[in-house]
């Protein structure tokens, strides 16, 4: 049994579920979140501060909204850098800017701390089951040494390269996710307006060249009124697309296909769907297409939803 102590900072939708998987695997976790009750809900021992987690843990995991929050947690007055010690490992499971990750890695190196960036894929359902896919960047030996941490939360761990490679891979994946979700939402609204049977339309798409993750895994539920609530919001999807655009600009790659998802999820946010699951982008597109819903859930007597 590994005797290293685990700390987890950021216990929201993803971090809380990953913490629960670690606890259920018999690993004691010291957790910290801006909402203290989340630690206990995830089965962790609650810490009073980021500094307490850093002082007591050998391996510190982060699951935070973006690089701005990661930087505040790492570099703040009572942050990780101020309390860390040589030999520790910090694993950043956030969706973050690779340029920020690389800069933070240099700071951690000066303190003798290994900083591993690990993009995650699979969403809330996979986090709940411990079946995430991890795309990992950083020192190869350090990554090998913390495989025991990954085992309870992921079924696939792929080492992508040096610092920043994991977060870069995550942004590439999330951009394709944004494209397929927003484009499929548009197609399904068009299918509805054309009077097509949406289950049959999905059968065609999933047997043809238009097949993608959204047609296979999202819309078979959405057309029956199940939006799979609780996952990535439209605001966060927009943030990820912007991070992707920044990253490919740094790499000297022209982004010719980003306008579609930016417009779609921007529309969803403007129409009030920003803080709910990004699958609701189909309702935003439906709103500006004549009030279309793939499944009519309005009350027949009141006309209200």
N, C-alpha and C positions, 0 to 999 in steps of 0.2 A: 504494500500500500504506500503510495507517495505521501510523504509527510509535509510537503510544501503547503503553505497556507495561501488560500485564494481570496482575493478581494474583487468586488464587482461594483463599478460606478456607472449609474444609469440603468434604472430598473423599470423602464417603460414596457411597451408592448413586446419588444424583442428581448431586451435585457432581463426583464422579469421572468420570461419563459425560459431563457437559457440558464438563469440562476436556478430555477426550479429543477431543471434537468440535472445540473451539477449536484444539487442537494440530494435528489433522489438516487444519484449514483454513489451516495455515501460521502460526498465531499463537503466539508463545512465551509460556508461562504460568509465573509464579512461584507455586507452590502451598504451602499450609500446612494441616496437619491434625494433630489430637492423636495420630494414628497416622502417623508420618512416612513409612512405606513406601507409603502411598496416593498421595503426590505422584508418585513414580517410576512407580507402576503406571498412573497416568493420563497419563503422558508429560510431566508438568510438571517444571520445575526446583524442587527442594525448598528451601523457606525455613526458617530456623531458628526464626523467631518471627513473630507477627502484626505486630510493629513493623517487621520487615524487609520484609514484603510491603507495608506501608503506605508506608514510606520510598521504595521502589523503583518501585512501580506508579503509573500514572496513573489507571487504572480498577481498582477492587477489587470482586470479586464475592463474595457470601456465600451459602452454602447450608448452613443450620444447623437443628437440630431444633425450636427454639421461641424465643420472645422472650426468655426468661431467658438462653439461651445467646447470642443476638444482643447483648443488653445487656452481658453480660460481655465479649464480644469487642470491642464498641465502646467501652465505658466503663471497662474494666479498667485497672490500673496501666500495663500495656504494650499497651493496646488501640489501636484505630484513632484515636480522638479525640486521644490523647496524641502520635501520630506524624503525623497528617495535615497537609496543606498546602493552601493556597488553590488552586482550579482542579481539584482531583481530583473524581472521581465514584465513589460507592459504590452498587452495585446489590445490593439484598437480595432474593435468590431464595427465601428461607425462607417457611414458612407461619407467620405471626406475627400478634400482636395489633395491630390498626390503631392503637389508642391509643398503644401503645409506639412504633410506627413514626412517628407524628406528632410525638411528643415527641423522638425521636432526630433527626428532620428539623430541628427547631428548633435543636438543638445543632450539627448540621453546618452549618446556615446561618450561625451565628455564626463558623464557621471558614472560610467561603467554599467549602464543599464541597457538591456536589449529591448528595442522597440519593434514590435511585430505588427504590421498592418494586415488585417484580415477582413476583406469584403465578405458579406454573407448573402446567400440567395436561398429562396424557399418560402420566405414570408412567415407570417404568424403560425400557419398550420404546421410547417416544418419545424419551427422553433418549439412548438408545443410537443411534437413527437420526438425531437432530437435527431431530425433527419436533414439538417441544413447542408448546403454545399458551401465550403469555405475556399476562398481564393486568397492565397497568403503571400506576403512579401516580407523580406528581411533576411537576416543571417541564417543560412541553411542549417547550421548546427543548432542554433537557438530554436529554430522551428521544430527540428527533430526532438529536442528536449521537452517541448511542451505538447507533444501529441496526446498525452494523457488528459490534458485539459480539453482538447477538442473532441475526444472520443464520446463523451456523453451528449454532445450537442450536434454532432455532424456525422453523416455517413460518407461524405466525400470531402477530402482535404487535398487541394491541389496547390503545390508550391509554384508561384509564378515568376519569382526572381528577387531582385534586391529591393531595398526599401522603396515603397511607393507602388510597386508592381501589383500588390493585392488591391489597393484602392483604385488604381487605374483600371484593372480588369473589372471591378465592380461597376465603375462608371460606364464602361463600354457595354456591359450587360444591361444595365438599367436604361440606357438610351434605347437599345433595341426593344426592351420591354415597353417603354413609353411609346415608341413608334407603333408597335403591333397593337397595343391596347387602344390608342386613340384612333388608329386607322380602322380597326375592326369595329369600334363603336360607331363610327361614321357609316360603315358598310351595313351594319345591322339596322340602323335607323333608316337607311335607304331601302333595305329589304322590307322593313315594316310598312313604309309608305307605299311600296310597290305591291303590297298585299301578299307577299310571299309567306309561306309557312316557315317560321324561323328555325324550328328544329330540323326541317329538311334542308334549309339553307346551310346550317352548320354541318349537316351530314355531307353536303357537297363540298364545302370548304375544307373539311377535315379529310376528305378523300382526294383533294386536288392541290394545286400549287399555292393556294392562298393560306394553307394551314399554318398556324403559329400557336404560341402558348395561350393567347387569349381565346382563340377559337376552340382549342382543346380543353382548357381548364377553367376559363372564366365564364364565357357566354352560355355554355350549356346550363349553368346555374342562373345567370342573370335573366335569361329569357323566361324563366319560371318565377322571377321576382326575388331571387336570393342574390343579393349584391356581395355576399361574402364579407360582410362588414368587419372592420377591425384591422385591416391592412394599411398599406402605404396610402397616405392622403394625396389629394391633388396638389396641395401646397408643397409637400415633400417631393412629389414627382417632378414638379416644376424646378425645384431646387436641384434635383439630380441632373436634369437636362442642362441646366445652366452650368453645373460643375463639369459635365461632359464637354460642353462647348469650350469652356476655359481650358480644359485639358488638351483637347485636340488642337486648339490654337497654340498652346505651348509647344506641341509636337510639330506644328507647321502643316496640319491637315485641315483642308477646307471642309466645313460642316454645311453641306447642301440640303440636308434633310431634317434639320432641327426645327424649322419654322412650324411644321405641322403639329408636333406634340406641344411645343411652347404655346401655340395658339389654342389648342384644345384644352390643355389643363389650366391655362390662363383664363379661358372662358369659364371653365368649371368653377374656378375660384371667384371670379367676378359675379357669378350667378348664385353664390352661396354654398357651393359644394367643396370649398377648399379644405375644410377640416374633417371631411368624411372620406371613406375609401375612394381611391382614384377610379375605381370601376364606375362610379357615378358620373364620370365624364360622358357616358352614353345619355344620361338624362339632360346634361347641359346641351349637348348637340341636339337632342330631341326638343328641348325648349325653344331653340332658335330655328327649328325646322317644322314649326306648327304645333308644338306641344305633344310630341310623340313619346310614348312609353312602349317599351318592348312588351311588357305585360301590364295591362290596365288594372291597377289595384284601387281605383277610385271606388268609393262607396256608392252603390247604385242609387241610393235614395237621396244622398246629399250632394253627390258630385265631387266630394272632397277626397283627398288622398289620406 
